[in-house]
Amino acid sequence: MNVQIRTQRFDADKKLIAHVNEKVEKLKTYHDAIVDVEVYLKIDNVVHQIKDKIAEIKVHIPKHTFFVKHESKHFEESFDLALKALINQIKHYKEKLQENH
């Protein structure tokens, strides 16, 4: 499983990168055919006082791609909520496959 973490408009610290890597590794328990994972961490509304932290996660498996996006006031929260939604998508996808076979 290839993992890429990209940031936009800021440089992520080691703690944030470690948090993302640790959580992404757990995806293997939900689907064993994950080819790669792309994580995008962005800061929105740079012009305004309030800066929303956006986490986007894209997961590629053979013949399918999952994508989630979440934003909040903290990167860890945005990423964790996006990851939770992604895991739900993966579970739903696997249930659908099992129903069809």
Helices and strands as residue ranges (DSSP letters): E 2-8, H 14-25, G 26-29, E 36-44, E 52-61, E 64-72, H 75-100
